[in-house]
Amino acid sequence: MIATQGLNTYLVGGAVRDRLLGLTVTERDFVVVGATVGDLLQRGFQQVGKDFPVFLHPETKDEYALARTERKTAPGYHGFAVHADPSVTLEQDLLRRDLTINALAQHASGEIVDPYGGLADLNARRLRHVSPAFVEDPVRILRVARFAARFAGLGFRVADETRELMRAMVDAGEVDALVPERVWQELSRALGEARPSRFFEVLRDCGALARLLPELDRLWGVPQPIQWHPEIDTGVHVMLVLDMAARLSPDLEIRFAALCHDLGKGTTPPDILPSHRGHEARGAALVDVLCDRFKIPNRCRELARITARDHGLVHKVDELRAGTILDLLEGADALRRPARFHQMLIACEADYRGRTGYEERPYPQGERLRRLLEVVAGVDVGAIALATREPRLIPERIRAARIGAIKAERRESDEGPPPTGL
């Protein structure tokens, strides 16, 4: 490429790592050593970085950054002084990276530059910090946990020395300085990984989960009835549910709902354990607390709230009266928002199948409720309104027609017990 002729460029970071692991490379980032801002602008690069010099290639639009160093100057994610000039070496640039497997570079000739043992750590399936400067940015704790989730299927584990460093950072209160938006950014990205449970397990192991998500952390050690939950421990169950949700759907909203569906069990009075009466309502309230704290988008909040509140009813749909089923549909706003209701049913399926020994069992409740929603939506409310002389009677007659449609569908399909009334 003409634009890079005469420049000393290296492919760096995730692209090198993923290529060596045999994974698909989706983004390519480059470091330019020995150059100035003017050198890149003269070649047609477009400068886009505000905090440090980052440029877009005029043809490929790949990102190119001048080699730089960073020095901690103040608390927080943005509290760094950046220094970029032609004297900064590639090794100095790679030293500021978080993990050794991300501190690899590849020259255009194909040569791999590995000053900090990243190749050995790739082969050992080890997530290890590059330098003691790791402690300067608490976001790195979340990033390590996210990479553990991303590469769980390849057998990666956090190095012992890195785990101890993360624990020391938590003990020093470093994670308390994390801004809510940054926590949600890493959390939402982790939920998108193939095995998101590893993210939370790593955070729990270093103590960060208790500081950031106490509503979730307190679920470990809380027992459930063994006849329904062979895994017994609520925290273990929620991780099984989360990974099952990841199997069933790529949707962030569904995975977040799966994560939050049983938060109420962490506040169950000890004297009624292992029963968890009322945990659904308590859990729905905790969803709002958590979402307020991290400024989580409404689309995630709303699905998580109705899933926490209604998952028990969905599981027992065959035992519900027709009127209760209608209340469930209307309470979830299923008639106006059927797509969200279908998402809730997937989250409920993940809850049902996220139990030891239940992983491959069918979940007919989901299809049952999808069909019942169809027949309720098929009731011609306009015709009922036209045929009713007294307007005050319209809601009552619409409800009666919808309940009748539910009863008729249950009789016709011969699924579940016959309806027993309103």
Buried (B, 14 or more C-beta within 10 A) or exposed (E): EEBBEEBBBBBBBBBBBBBBBEBEEEEBBBBBBBBBBEBBEEBEBEEEBEEEBBBBBBEEEBBBBBBBBBEEEEEBEEEBEBBBBEEBEBBBBBBBBBBBBBBBBBEEEEEBBBBBBBBEBBEBEBBBBBBEBBBBBBBBBBBBBBBBBBBBEEEBBBBEEBBEBBBEBBEEEBBEEBBEEBBBBBBBBBBBBEBBBBBBBBBBBBBBBBBBBEBBBBBBEBBBEEEEBEBBBBBBBBBBBBBBBBEBBEBBBBBBBBBBBBBBBBBBEEEEEBEBEEBBEBBBBBBBEBBEBBEBEEBBBBBBBBBBBBBBBBBEBEEBBBBBBBBBBBEBEBBEBBEBBBBBBBBBBBBBBBBEEBEEEEBEBBEBBBBBBEBBBEBEBEEBBEEBEEEEEBEEBBBBBBBBBBBEBBEEEEBBEEBEEE
